[in-house]
Every structure is written in C-alpha cells, then in structure tokens.
Amino acid sequence: MKNIGIAFVSMLMLLPGLVGCGRVRYPAYYTLNLPAPADPPAPEGVRASIAVREFQAPNYLRQGPIVYRTTPEEVGFYEYHRWAADPRALVTSAVIDHLRASGQFALVSAYNGRPDHEYVFSGRLEKLEEVDYPAGVKVEVALSAQITSVKTGATVWSNAVSQIESVPERSVPGVVAQMNRTMDEAIGKLLVTVPAQISQ
C-alpha cells in the first residue's frame, strides 16, 4: 500500500513537467470582410420587394475549417484555421447589401418564411476553397442563384459564376484576403444580370 502511495505522489510531481513539454496550440479564426456598397434610395417606379433566403452550401463548407484541395478529388481541412462565422450567413448578408445598393427593389430583406414579398432570392455557395495547383496557390469561389415569383412560383432569373484567382501571399491570412476579394467580385458578377424589369 505504501508503494502505491509513493508511486501516486511521484506521478503527481511529474505531471506539471509533462504538461509543460507540449505547447498548446489554439485555432486562428477568420471572417469574410466583404465591403458594403452604398445604399441609395430606390428610383421612381420601383415597387417590388424581394426576400433573400440564407445561402445553401455543401456540407464540407459548413464544418468550420478553411478548405483546401491538392487534387480535384481530395478535400483537405486546416485544423487550426477556421471560419469565425458560417460563410453562408456572410454571403447572404453581402447579397442583401448589394441588392439594396442596386436600387432595383423598393425593399430587400432576409427571408422570414412569410409570403410578404413579390420575389424570393435563393442562392448556393458552391465553392470557397484554396486550390494548390502545381503553378501556385489559388482560391476558387463559385455561386449560383435564382429569383422566383411568390405569386406564380415561376423562376424569373437565374445565374451562376465561378471565379479563380491567384494568391499573392502564400499564407492562410493571404488566402483569406484573396477569398474576400474574389468573393466580392463573384457577387458583383452574379447580380449584374438581375433584370431591372422584374422590379417594376
């Protein structure tokens, strides 16, 4: 019994030293910092309202870690580099800001499930990832969306964009910074084809 007590005390004395040997590593968190465009008043004749559903995304983009690919078939995750917020929510908010700034709708808001708008905007975040090509590191962003009429259920507009850009600074913060720029450009290209006549 005495030997067990001595062994237990010895183990407790060694424990702080063992814990001190390994440095604890904490995750770094990032966010999409998409600039909000100016929000001008809607011009004369614009009466329609639109509600924006939260963007959908593949399951692997909703898990938190930043995604990278070394081949088209393999998806990897940075263990210590994670999104601080769900990218779907950030993209949805940015699309709402862009639609408001376009002046094409009298009212733009987040979808609340009620049929109190003329149109509903539904989108999907297809890709938001680092791609490690042999020629260098790039980021790829892909979005698709459609607008449906609440009254008829018909699709009145749809579009899809994919954008690949090189990363000038080869680090995770550099990748995220390029993701911000590429996402902002992709949202602009996605929405530029929204027809003005649907808001009349």
N, C-alpha and C positions, 0 to 999 in steps of 0.2 A: 504493500500500500504506500509505504514511504517512497519507493522508487517511482511510482506513478505520479505522486505529488511533485517530486523533483523534476520529472520529465515535463509535466504540465507547466511548471514555473519557468523552466528553460525555454519552452516553446513560446510562452508569452513574452519573454525577454527578446527572443529573436524576431518576433513578428514585426515590430517597428522598422527594423533594419531591412527586412524583406520587402515591406511596403514601400520604403524609400528608394529601393533599387529601380523600380519601374515608374517612369514619369507618366502621369495620367494625361491623356490627350482628349481635348474637348472638340466637338464639331464646330466648324465655322458655318454661319448661316448667311444666305444671300437672298436678295429680292430683285424682281424686275422693277426697275425705276423708270417707268415709261412717262415721258413728259405729257402733261395735259394740255391740249390745244386750247386756244381762246374759245369762249362760249358766246357767240354773237346772238342777238335776238333773231327769231325766225322771220324771214321776209314775208311780205304781203302775199296772201293766197295759200300759205302753208297751214293746213288744218289737221293733218293726220298725226296720230300718235303711235309710238312703237315701244314695245317692251322687249328687253333683251334677256333671254334665258342664260343661266350660267353655262359656260362652255363645257362640253364633254371632252374627254381625253382617254387614251389607252391607260390601262391600269398601271403600267410601269412608270408613267409620268406622274402618277398621283401618290407615289410612295414616299416622297420627300427628298431622297438623294438626287444630286445632279447626275444626269445620264450621259454616258459616252459610248461610242461604238468604235471598235477597231476593225470590224468587218461588217458588211450589210446584215449578216445573220446573228451577230453576237451583241448583246446589250450588257453593258457594264455600269456599275454604280459607284460613285465616290463615297466611301464610307464616312469620311469626315467633312464633306462639303455638301450642304443640304439647303433646300429652299426654306426660307423662314415662313412663307405663306404658300398656299396652294396656287400654282401658276394659273390654273383655270380661273380663279377669282380675280387675279391680277389682269389677265387678258380680257375678261368680261368687263371689268371696270374701265379699262382703256378703250374698249369698243364703245361703251356708253359715252365716254368723253368725246370720242371722235364723231359719233353720230350727232351729239348735241352741237358740236362745233361746226358741223357741216351746214347747219341752218335748214336742213331738208325736212325736219319734223317739228311740229309745234310742241311736242312733249316726248322726251326719251327717258325711260326709267327701267329699273330692274324688274324682271318678270315676277309677279306675285301669285300667279295661278288663276287670277280672275280675268274674265274676258272684257276688260275695260279699256282696251286699246284696239286700234284698227289693224295693227300688224304685230307679229311676233318674230323676233330675230333669234335664230338658233345657230350656234356655231360649234366647231370642234377643233381643238388643239391637236393636230395630227403628230407634230414633231417639235421637240425643243431639246436639242442634244448637241453635244460635242461630237465631231466626227474626225477621227485620226486617220487621215489619208497619208499615203506614202510621201506626197509632196508637201505635207504640212497639216497643221491643225485648222479645222474649220468648224463653224456652227451651222446647223440646219434648223430652220423654222418652217413649219407648214401649217396652214389654217384653211378651213373650209367653212362655209356658212350659207344660210338661206333665209329668206323672208317669206312668211306665209300670211295670207289674209285671214283674219279671225272670222270674218263674215262668211267666206266661201270655203276656207280651208285650202285654197289653191296656193301653190308656190309662185310668187311674183318676181323673185330674183334669187339667183344662187351664184356662187363664185368660189374658187379655190386658188390658193397661191402657195408657192414653195420658194424659199429663199436660202441660198447657201453663200456664206461669206467667210473669208479668211480671218484668222485671229492674229492680230499683230503682236500681242504679248502672250507668250506661251506660259500661262499660269492659269489657275482656276479663276482668280479675280479677273484676269484678262478675257477668259472665255465668257464669263457672266456679263462683262461690259459689252462684248460683241453681241451676245444674245439680246441685250437691251436694244442696241442699235438696229439689229436685224429684225427683231420683233416689231419695233416701231415702224420700220419700212414695210414689213409684211402687212401690218394692219392697214396702213395707208393704201397699199395696192389692193387689198381685199375690198375695201369700202369705196374706192374711187368709182367703181362701176355701178353703185346703187343708183337706180334711175330716179331722177327728180320727180317724174310724173306720178309715182306712187304716193307721194306726199301731198298732192294737190287735192 
